[in-house]
Amino acid sequence: MEQCVLERIEAMESFLKEEKEGLLKRRLAEIESMLQGDAGGVYGRLKAAFHELTPEDGRGVLALSYLRSSYITGRHEFYLAFYTGEPFVEEPDGLYLDMKSVFEAAEDDLREMNRRLGEEFVRIIPAEKEEIRRWYMGQLYGRFGEVLESLSEDKGREVYFGGYMEELKPAGRMGVEGI
């Protein structure tokens, strides 16, 4: 009987769809505002890390990748790397950036979604809550590239964004020179 319970996930996701979009929009706006003001120094550390990784000749690709395991564990770390060849084929020196201060408020969104689910569904089990958490956080992480695009600068290096070992897309320019 227990193994059939997760079949409700699609119905739960459908029920939360509009609410999730509103929460994502609000959360991304808050993250953008936080990075613009460099709250916690995250944006400055990001730029400094890219500067540190970029070789003198500057030929290659800067990439910021989210780690799926990071939102599952709640560590909220992103992988920063400079690739001179095809991304993820070579394993360059990379850095992990702690983004917990940027994403920890998303737990409030999850509490709100769980509250709403409780209004519609009976006996929501922890595995269902975890699946909803992964669904939401995966979308929040995936759309973080929109924040990077909004913070794009006229000068600087092109930065690519995406999931680790997944497709990377241009996410704007970051002024990493001369930090």
Backbone torsions as a table, in degrees:
resi	resn	phi	psi	omega
1	MET	NA	-45.3	-176.6
2	GLU	-57.9	-37.6	-175.8
3	GLN	-67.9	-19.5	179.9
4	CYS	-83.3	-13.5	-174.7
5	VAL	-61.0	-38.5	-177.2
6	LEU	-67.1	-5.8	176.3
7	GLU	-67.4	-16.0	179.7
8	ARG	-78.9	-10.1	-175.5
9	ILE	-55.8	-45.3	-180.0
10	GLU	-60.7	-41.4	178.5
11	ALA	-65.4	-38.8	178.6
12	MET	-65.3	-44.8	179.0
13	GLU	-62.1	-41.8	178.8
14	SER	-63.6	-43.1	178.6
15	PHE	-60.9	-37.3	-176.1
16	LEU	-90.7	-3.1	-170.5
17	LYS	-51.9	-53.0	-178.2
18	GLU	-65.9	-44.3	179.5
19	GLU	-60.8	-43.2	-179.6
20	LYS	-59.9	-43.1	-179.6
21	GLU	-62.7	-42.2	177.6
22	GLY	-63.9	-42.5	178.7
23	LEU	-65.4	-41.6	178.8
24	LEU	-61.5	-45.0	-179.1
25	LYS	-60.5	-46.7	179.9
26	ARG	-64.9	-44.0	-177.9
27	ARG	-65.0	-42.6	179.2
28	LEU	-64.2	-38.0	177.1
29	ALA	-64.5	-40.5	177.9
30	GLU	-66.3	-39.5	178.3
31	ILE	-64.8	-43.2	178.7
32	GLU	-59.8	-46.3	179.2
33	SER	-61.5	-41.8	179.8
34	MET	-62.3	-43.9	-179.1
35	LEU	-71.8	-36.6	177.5
36	GLN	-60.2	-39.5	178.3
37	GLY	-85.7	-0.8	-178.3
38	ASP	51.8	41.3	176.5
39	ALA	-59.5	130.0	-179.0
40	GLY	74.6	1.5	177.9
41	GLY	70.5	15.0	-176.1
42	VAL	-64.2	-47.0	-178.0
43	TYR	-65.1	-39.9	176.6
44	GLY	-63.1	-41.0	177.6
45	ARG	-66.1	-36.9	177.9
46	LEU	-62.1	-49.1	179.6
47	LYS	-63.8	-42.0	179.2
48	ALA	-64.3	-38.6	179.4
49	ALA	-65.9	-43.0	176.9
50	PHE	-63.3	-39.0	177.3
51	HIS	-61.2	-43.5	179.3
52	GLU	-62.7	-36.9	-176.8
53	LEU	-81.8	-21.2	-175.6
54	THR	-77.9	121.2	178.6
55	PRO	-69.1	165.1	-177.9
56	GLU	-55.2	-43.9	-177.4
57	ASP	-72.9	-19.7	173.1
58	GLY	70.0	8.7	-179.2
59	ARG	-83.5	122.2	179.9
60	GLY	145.5	-164.8	-174.0
61	VAL	-126.3	128.1	172.0
62	LEU	-85.7	134.7	-179.0
63	ALA	-137.1	137.7	172.8
64	LEU	-117.0	120.8	-176.2
65	SER	-123.7	135.7	173.5
66	TYR	-86.0	151.6	-179.4
67	LEU	-107.9	121.2	179.9
68	ARG	-56.9	-39.8	179.7
69	SER	-63.7	-25.2	-177.0
70	SER	-70.0	-38.6	177.3
71	TYR	-81.0	-23.1	175.3
72	ILE	-68.2	-43.7	-179.0
73	THR	-83.4	-15.3	-178.8
74	GLY	82.4	12.4	-179.8
75	ARG	-79.8	-27.5	176.9
76	HIS	55.0	53.5	175.0
77	GLU	-105.3	143.2	176.3
78	PHE	-116.9	152.3	-178.9
79	TYR	-102.3	127.4	179.0
80	LEU	-110.2	133.1	-179.9
81	ALA	-151.6	156.7	173.3
82	PHE	-119.2	115.5	-177.9
83	TYR	-103.5	128.3	175.1
84	THR	-89.8	-16.3	176.3
85	GLY	-121.6	-151.2	179.7
86	GLU	-65.0	126.0	179.2
87	PRO	-56.2	138.4	177.5
88	PHE	73.1	-9.3	175.3
89	VAL	-80.0	-48.3	173.6
90	GLU	-87.5	156.8	175.6
91	GLU	-115.2	88.4	-179.3
92	PRO	-77.0	173.6	170.3
93	ASP	-65.8	135.4	179.5
94	GLY	-135.8	170.5	178.7
95	LEU	-129.1	150.0	173.9
96	TYR	-105.1	130.3	-178.9
97	LEU	-109.6	125.4	178.1
98	ASP	-74.5	115.6	-179.1
99	MET	-113.4	19.7	-176.6
100	LYS	-57.1	-42.5	-178.6
101	SER	-63.5	-24.2	-179.9
102	VAL	-80.7	-36.2	-172.5
103	PHE	-107.1	-6.6	-175.1
104	GLU	-64.6	-28.7	179.5
105	ALA	-69.2	-15.5	177.4
106	ALA	-63.6	-20.9	176.9
107	GLU	-62.7	-29.6	175.2
108	ASP	-63.5	-39.9	177.8
109	ASP	-61.3	-41.0	-179.0
110	LEU	-67.3	-38.8	176.0
111	ARG	-61.6	-41.1	178.5
112	GLU	-64.4	-42.4	178.9
113	MET	-65.3	-40.3	177.9
114	ASN	-63.8	-37.8	177.3
115	ARG	-62.5	-45.7	179.3
116	ARG	-63.9	-39.2	178.4
117	LEU	-62.1	-38.9	179.8
118	GLY	-62.8	-22.4	177.5
119	GLU	-76.4	-21.8	-173.6
120	GLU	-113.4	-30.7	-173.9
121	PHE	-118.2	145.7	179.9
122	VAL	-93.7	139.4	174.7
123	ARG	47.1	70.9	176.8
124	ILE	-77.2	123.7	-176.7
125	ILE	-89.6	158.8	-179.1
126	PRO	-54.9	-35.6	179.8
127	ALA	-64.2	-36.2	177.6
128	GLU	-68.8	-43.0	177.4
129	LYS	-60.0	-40.1	179.2
130	GLU	-66.3	-39.2	177.8
131	GLU	-64.3	-40.3	177.2
132	ILE	-65.4	-39.4	178.0
133	ARG	-60.8	-47.5	179.8
134	ARG	-64.0	-39.4	178.8
135	TRP	-61.2	-48.9	-179.1
136	TYR	-68.4	-49.9	-177.0
137	MET	-64.5	-36.3	176.6
138	GLY	-59.7	-40.6	178.5
139	GLN	-72.4	-38.6	177.9
140	LEU	-63.4	-47.0	177.9
141	TYR	-61.1	-45.8	-178.5
142	GLY	-61.2	-32.6	-179.0
143	ARG	-90.0	1.0	176.8
144	PHE	-60.6	-26.7	176.0
145	GLY	-58.2	-31.0	176.7
146	GLU	-63.0	-36.9	178.2
147	VAL	-66.1	-45.0	178.6
148	LEU	-59.7	-42.0	178.1
149	GLU	-60.4	-40.7	-178.6
150	SER	-68.8	-24.2	179.6
151	LEU	-93.3	2.4	-176.4
152	SER	-55.9	142.6	-179.0
153	GLU	-109.0	158.0	-179.5
154	ASP	-64.1	-40.7	-179.6
155	LYS	-107.6	162.9	176.8
156	GLY	122.8	-177.1	-177.3
157	ARG	-90.2	145.2	174.3
158	GLU	-67.2	133.1	179.2
159	VAL	-115.2	136.5	177.3
160	TYR	-107.5	149.2	-176.8
161	PHE	-137.8	146.5	174.9
162	GLY	169.2	-175.4	177.5
163	GLY	-75.6	149.6	178.9
164	TYR	-63.2	130.4	-178.1
165	MET	66.4	22.2	176.6
166	GLU	-122.9	-172.5	-179.6
167	GLU	-68.7	135.8	174.2
168	LEU	-104.7	141.0	178.2
169	LYS	-127.3	149.5	176.1
170	PRO	-57.6	135.8	-178.7
171	ALA	-126.0	21.3	178.4
172	GLY	105.9	-171.6	-178.4
173	ARG	-112.6	145.8	178.3
174	MET	-127.5	126.2	179.0
175	GLY	-73.8	86.6	-176.3
176	VAL	-99.0	-12.0	-178.1
177	GLU	-72.4	139.0	172.0
178	GLY	71.8	22.6	177.9
179	ILE	-73.4	NA	NA
